Amino acid sequence: MYQRIAHVALVVNDYDEAIKFYKEKLNFQIVEDTRIDNNKRWVLIAPPGAKECSLLLAKASNEHQKKSIGNQTGGRVGFFLFTDNFWRDYNKMLDNEIHFVRAPTQFDYGIVAVFEDLYGNLWDLIEPNENNKGKTNL
């Protein structure tokens, strides 16, 4: 049997502002941008080299959904961006004015820092150490 998580929905205020942030600040790529109707689009974005999972940008369509923007995980880190070169990406993100809420810290599993996206959702930027590069549970 083979199963995988293909997409994770991220509730956003506006498609274009979210696309701009993820493309310009985090270097993500548009996988698909298809208009469904006048108000809805199917927008998939992913970091360079990603093959298994992408973010589905889902524009909030009512007040209940709007309340979740920026707090989809109750203030916890909800997204994990793995990298093969922490300092390259960390410094580029600083140059792109990404706000880090926790400084880089070395752990047994690798180096990690926590940053916010444009809405305040928390992300880990992680470079796993040599012993953990092939593990998918970090």
N, C-alpha and C positions, 0 to 999 in steps of 0.2 A: 504494500500500500504506500502511496505517496500523497501527502497533503502539504499545503503550505499556506501561510497568510500572504495574500497577494497585495492588499491595500489596507491602509489604516486611515479612517476619515479624520480630518482635522477641520473643526468648525471655524470658519473665518468670517470676517465682516464684509470683505469685498474680494472677488476673484483677482482682479488686476493688481491691487495693492499687495496681496499675498504672493502672487507670482513674482512681482518685482522684488520683494524682499528676498524670497528664496533663491531667485536667480542671481541677483546682484550682490547680496550679502553673504549667502552660503554656497554660491556656485552650483545650485541644483539645476537640473535640466527638466524641461517640459517633456513628458512622455506622451501625453495626449491632452488636447484641449478641444472638446467637441461641444457645440451648443446643442442643448436638448430642447429648450424653448426660450422665450424672451427673457426669462429670469434665471434659468438654470443651465449650468455647464457641467460636463464631466472633465475635471481637470486633475491629471495625474502628474506629480513631480517626483523626482528622485535625485539623490546625489550622484556624482559621476561614478560610473562603474557598477552601480547597483543593478542587480539582476532579479532578486527574489521579491522585494517588497517596495511599494511606493506609497506616497501620501496622496490621498484623495482630498483635494480642497473642496470643502462643502460649505457653501455660503448659507449662513443662518437665514431661515425663512420665516421665523416668528420670534416673538419676545422671549419665549422659553429657551430657544436655541441661542439667542443672542446673549443670554446670561452665562452661557457656557464658554463663550469666546475667551480664550486666555486662561481658563481654569478647568479644562476638561478632566484633569486628574486630581482635582482637589488640592492643588498646591504642591504636589509631589512631582518629581522628575517623571515625565511620561514618554519621552522620546530619547533614543540612544543612537548617536551618530558615531560609528566606528571609523577610524582613520588609520592609514599606514604610516602617517608622519604627523604626530601630535603637534610639534612645535611649528611646522610649516602652516598647518591649518589654524592653529591657535593665533599665531601672529597675523595671518591674513584676516582672520575674523576681527581681531583688534583693530587692524587698519580699516576694516569695513564698519567700524563702530558698533560691533556686537557687544552687548552688555553681559559681562560675566558676573554671576552672583556668587560663585565659589571659585577661588583660585586653583590653578593646577596642583594636584596632589598625587603623589606616588602611592599606589596600593600594591598588594601582592599580585593582583591580576593585571596591573598596568597603570597608566597615568590617565587622570580624568579631571575635567573642569566642567562646571555647570554654567550654561548660558540661557538667556531668554530669547524667544523669537519676538516678532513684532507685536504680538498680543500679550506676551508675558508667560506663555507656556514654557516650562523648564525642560531643557535638553542636557544630556551628558555628551560631551565630546570625549571619546575614549580611544586611546591606542593600547590595545592589549599587549602584554609583554610576550616574549618569545614562547613561553610555555603555554600561552593561552590563545595564540593567533588563530588556531584552527577550531577553537571551541565556539559554539554558538550560544551558549547559555550565559554569557557575560553581558 
